[in-house]
Amino acid sequence: MKAISLFSGGLDSMLAIKLITEQNIEVIALHVVTGFGSRKDVLEKLKERAKMAGASFMSIDVKEEYIQEILFSPVYGYGKNFNPCIDCHGYMFKIAKKLMRDLGASFLVTGEVVGQRPMSQRRDALDKVKKLAQDEDNLILRPLSAKLLPPTTPEIKGWVDREKLLDISGRSRERQLALAKQYGWRDYESPAGGCLLTEPSFSQKLQEFIQFEEFGVEDIELLKYGRHFRLPNGAKLVVGRHKEDNEALLKIQNSDYVHFRVPITGPVSLIYKNASKNDLELAAKIAITYAKSKKDQSYTVQILDKTFEVTPFNDKKEAQKYFFNKEH
């Protein structure tokens, strides 16, 4: 017997897998990569955590399809931010369901806990997820809350012993933490990055971006790092905040944006490649303001084939008025 488990790398998904592997069922931990899961590359960490829970690991990249089919047109709308959680869960189950035959799996598993999340894990929300996943055969099993839910096909047919499953509900983590201690797990404190779409700052950046530009896969990384500015003629400017930001921004390959550096110690910046000359000059001035520059001193900054002589703003507040959001 084999099952596919949706896998975030968090404690709940690890425990859900463990409860199934303890019943001598092979589990494949499936991580669906939407692009919004983390600011870091966590695949190696996910593999380790899946192994700890007794599962093999696989990932599938669905960024393009996710943007086109889910992100901007969710059937059940968004949560508090730009998070289409119900549609997202249903979509991930549809992906897992399509893989069942090729992988030889008989049912699906998830670490969802009834009542833990206000949008996607209410009882009625679980029914909506089931509908979106087209789970007519009742194959989705939630081991952590199974005893609070109607029996699923794996339980009815005796593939899984329902009595060995749990009845956890609500937002308390006490029982999960106790189980983690019992299994000797320590690497579980934070999930594998959570979902950026639930973060207010990231959601605001995304909402602002789509007012000016068409959003695509290569724009996901752009929104994860740095200070974001919208310049008077419409160009977006991203300026690194610290070393980690700078390193991440340097790695970004986006066909609509170009990198530039200031001639002194300072941030890595990206600017829309078709920015007007005035926006480019302002971008240079903003970047030099966030560098280790001296007031009233002129600096030469090159962007694309243009060179600008700029001085820093006397006060960073003058640069901050171009933040995409005044609360940024």
DODRENMI-313440 format. One record per residue (C-alpha): residue number from 1; residue in three letters; x, y, z. Coordinates in steps of 0.5 Angstrom, whole numbers. Layout:
REM residues N
  nr rest    px    py    pz
 NUM  ALA     X     Y     Z
...
END
This chain:
REM residues 328
  nr rest    px    py    pz
   1  MET     0     0     0
   2  LYS     3     7    -2
   3  ALA     0    14    -1
   4  ILE     2    21    -3
   5  SER     2    26     2
   6  LEU     2    34     1
   7  PHE     9    36     5
   8  SER    10    43     7
   9  GLY    16    41    11
  10  GLY    12    44    18
  11  LEU    11    39    24
  12  ASP     4    38    22
  13  SER     6    35    15
  14  MET    11    31    18
  15  LEU     7    28    24
  16  ALA     1    26    19
  17  ILE     6    22    15
  18  LYS     9    19    21
  19  LEU     2    17    23
  20  ILE     1    13    16
  21  THR     8    10    16
  22  GLU     7     7    23
  23  GLN     2     3    20
  24  ASN     7     0    15
  25  ILE     4     4     9
  26  GLU    10     7     4
  27  VAL     9    15     4
  28  ILE    11    20    -2
  29  ALA    12    27     1
  30  LEU    10    31    -5
  31  HIS    12    38    -4
  32  VAL     9    43    -9
  33  VAL    13    49   -11
  34  THR     9    55   -13
  35  GLY    14    60   -12
  36  PHE    11    63    -6
  37  GLY    13    58    -1
  38  SER    20    61     2
  39  ARG    25    66     1
  40  LYS    30    61     1
  41  ASP    32    54    -3
  42  VAL    29    49     2
  43  LEU    29    43    -2
  44  GLU    35    40     2
  45  LYS    32    41     9
  46  LEU    25    38     6
  47  LYS    28    32     4
  48  GLU    31    31    11
  49  ARG    25    32    14
  50  ALA    21    28    10
  51  LYS    26    22    11
  52  MET    25    24    19
  53  ALA    18    22    18
  54  GLY    19    16    14
  55  ALA    18    18     7
  56  SER    21    19     1
  57  PHE    21    26    -3
  58  MET    19    29    -9
  59  SER    18    36   -11
  60  ILE    14    39   -17
  61  ASP    14    46   -20
  62  VAL     8    49   -22
  63  LYS    10    56   -22
  64  GLU     7    58   -29
  65  GLU     1    54   -28
  66  TYR    -1    57   -21
  67  ILE     0    64   -23
  68  GLN    -5    63   -29
  69  GLU   -10    58   -26
  70  ILE   -10    60   -19
  71  LEU    -7    66   -16
  72  PHE   -11    72   -20
  73  SER   -18    68   -20
  74  PRO   -19    64   -14
  75  VAL   -26    61   -14
  76  TYR   -27    62    -6
  77  GLY   -23    69    -6
  78  TYR   -17    71    -1
  79  GLY   -16    71     6
  80  LYS   -13    77    10
  81  ASN    -8    78     5
  82  PHE    -7    76    -3
  83  ASN    -7    68     0
  84  PRO   -12    64    -4
  85  CYS   -12    58     1
  86  ILE   -18    54    -1
  87  ASP   -16    54    -8
  88  CYS    -9    53    -7
  89  HIS   -10    47    -3
  90  GLY   -15    44    -8
  91  TYR   -11    45   -13
  92  MET    -5    42   -10
  93  PHE    -9    36    -9
  94  LYS   -11    35   -16
  95  ILE    -4    35   -18
  96  ALA    -3    30   -13
  97  LYS    -9    26   -15
  98  LYS    -6    26   -22
  99  LEU     0    23   -20
 100  MET    -3    17   -16
 101  ARG    -3    12   -22
 102  ASP     4    13   -24
 103  LEU     7    13   -17
 104  GLY     2     7   -15
 105  ALA    -1    11    -9
 106  SER    -8     9    -7
 107  PHE   -10    15    -3
 108  LEU    -8    22    -1
 109  VAL    -5    25     6
 110  THR    -5    32     9
 111  GLY    -3    35    15
 112  GLU    -9    40    16
 113  VAL   -12    40    23
 114  VAL   -19    42    23
 115  GLY   -20    49    26
 116  GLN   -12    51    26
 117  ARG   -13    56    20
 118  PRO   -18    61    20
 119  MET   -20    61    12
 120  SER   -17    54    10
 121  GLN   -18    49    15
 122  ARG   -25    51    18
 123  ARG   -30    45    17
 124  ASP   -34    48    11
 125  ALA   -27    50     8
 126  LEU   -25    43     8
 127  ASP   -31    41     4
 128  LYS   -30    46    -1
 129  VAL   -22    44    -2
 130  LYS   -25    37    -3
 131  LYS   -30    39    -8
 132  LEU   -24    43   -12
 133  ALA   -20    37   -11
 134  GLN   -25    33   -15
 135  ASP   -25    28    -9
 136  GLU   -31    24   -11
 137  ASP   -28    17    -9
 138  ASN   -26    20    -2
 139  LEU   -19    19    -2
 140  ILE   -16    25     2
 141  LEU   -14    23     9
 142  ARG   -13    28    15
 143  PRO    -9    24    20
 144  LEU    -9    29    25
 145  SER   -16    30    26
 146  ALA   -19    24    22
 147  LYS   -23    22    29
 148  LEU   -27    29    28
 149  LEU   -28    28    21
 150  PRO   -33    23    17
 151  PRO   -29    16    15
 152  THR   -25    16     9
 153  THR   -24    11     4
 154  PRO   -18     9     7
 155  GLU   -21     8    13
 156  ILE   -27     5    11
 157  LYS   -23    -1     7
 158  GLY   -19    -2    13
 159  TRP   -12     0     9
 160  VAL   -11     5    15
 161  ASP   -13     4    22
 162  ARG   -18     9    24
 163  GLU   -16     8    32
 164  LYS    -9    10    31
 165  LEU   -11    17    28
 166  LEU   -12    23    32
 167  ASP   -17    28    34
 168  ILE   -13    34    34
 169  SER   -17    41    33
 170  GLY   -16    48    34
 171  ARG   -10    53    34
 172  SER    -6    50    40
 173  ARG     0    46    38
 174  GLU     1    42    45
 175  ARG    -1    35    42
 176  GLN     4    36    36
 177  LEU    10    39    40
 178  ALA     9    33    45
 179  LEU     9    28    39
 180  ALA    15    31    36
 181  LYS    18    30    43
 182  GLN    16    23    43
 183  TYR    19    22    36
 184  GLY    26    26    38
 185  TRP    25    31    33
 186  ARG    28    38    34
 187  ASP    28    41    27
 188  TYR    21    43    26
 189  GLU    21    49    30
 190  SER    19    53    24
 191  PRO    16    51    17
 192  ALA    19    51    11
 193  GLY    18    58    10
 194  GLY    11    59    10
 195  CYS     7    62     5
 196  LEU     9    69     3
 197  LEU     2    71     0
 198  THR     0    71     7
 199  GLU     5    76     9
 200  PRO     2    83     9
 201  SER     8    86     6
 202  PHE     9    81     0
 203  SER     2    82    -1
 204  GLN     2    89    -2
 205  LYS     8    89    -6
 206  LEU     4    84   -11
 207  GLN    -2    88   -11
 208  GLU     2    94   -13
 209  PHE     6    91   -18
 210  ILE     0    88   -22
 211  GLN    -3    95   -22
 212  PHE     3    97   -27
 213  GLU     6    91   -30
 214  GLU     4    84   -32
 215  PHE     6    79   -27
 216  GLY    10    73   -29
 217  VAL    14    67   -26
 218  GLU    21    71   -26
 219  ASP    17    77   -22
 220  ILE    16    72   -16
 221  GLU    24    73   -14
 222  LEU    24    80   -15
 223  LEU    18    82   -10
 224  LYS    22    78    -4
 225  TYR    28    82    -3
 226  GLY    30    89    -2
 227  ARG    26    96    -1
 228  HIS    21    97    -7
 229  PHE    20   104   -10
 230  ARG    15   106   -16
 231  LEU    18   112   -19
 232  PRO    15   118   -22
 233  ASN    14   116   -29
 234  GLY    12   109   -27
 235  ALA    19   105   -27
 236  LYS    20   100   -21
 237  LEU    26   100   -17
 238  VAL    29    95   -12
 239  VAL    34    97    -7
 240  GLY    38    92    -3
 241  ARG    37    93     5
 242  HIS    43    89     7
 243  LYS    48    83     5
 244  GLU    43    78     5
 245  ASP    39    82     0
 246  ASN    44    84    -4
 247  GLU    47    77    -5
 248  ALA    40    75    -7
 249  LEU    38    81   -12
 250  LEU    45    79   -15
 251  LYS    42    72   -17
 252  ILE    36    75   -20
 253  GLN    35    74   -28
 254  ASN    29    78   -30
 255  SER    29    80   -37
 256  ASP    25    86   -36
 257  TYR    30    89   -30
 258  VAL    37    91   -30
 259  HIS    42    91   -24
 260  PHE    47    97   -23
 261  ARG    51    98   -17
 262  VAL    54   105   -14
 263  PRO    61   106   -14
 264  ILE    62   106    -6
 265  THR    60   101    -1
 266  GLY    52   101    -2
 267  PRO    46    96    -4
 268  VAL    45    92   -11
 269  SER    39    95   -14
 270  LEU    35    93   -20
 271  ILE    31    98   -25
 272  TYR    26    97   -30
 273  LYS    30    96   -37
 274  ASN    25   101   -40
 275  ALA    25   107   -35
 276  SER    25   114   -37
 277  LYS    32   118   -37
 278  ASN    29   122   -31
 279  ASP    27   115   -27
 280  LEU    34   112   -28
 281  GLU    37   119   -26
 282  LEU    32   119   -20
 283  ALA    34   111   -19
 284  ALA    41   113   -18
 285  LYS    40   118   -13
 286  ILE    36   114    -9
 287  ALA    41   108    -9
 288  ILE    47   113    -7
 289  THR    43   115    -1
 290  TYR    42   108     1
 291  ALA    50   107     0
 292  LYS    56   110     5
 293  SER    55   117     1
 294  LYS    57   124     4
 295  LYS    52   129     3
 296  ASP    54   134    -2
 297  GLN    59   130    -5
 298  SER    58   128   -13
 299  TYR    58   121   -15
 300  THR    58   117   -22
 301  VAL    53   112   -23
 302  GLN    52   108   -29
 303  ILE    46   105   -31
 304  LEU    45   101   -38
 305  ASP    49   106   -43
 306  LYS    47   112   -39
 307  THR    52   116   -34
 308  PHE    49   120   -28
 309  GLU    53   125   -23
 310  VAL    48   125   -17
 311  THR    49   127   -10
 312  PRO    45   123    -4
 313  PHE    39   126    -1
 314  ASN    40   130     5
 315  ASP    35   126     9
 316  LYS    33   119     7
 317  LYS    25   121     8
 318  GLU    26   125     1
 319  ALA    27   118    -2
 320  GLN    22   114     2
 321  LYS    17   118    -1
 322  TYR    17   114    -7
 323  PHE    16   108    -3
 324  PHE    11   104    -7
 325  ASN     7   104     0
 326  LYS     8   110     5
 327  GLU     8   104    10
 328  HIS    13   100     7
END
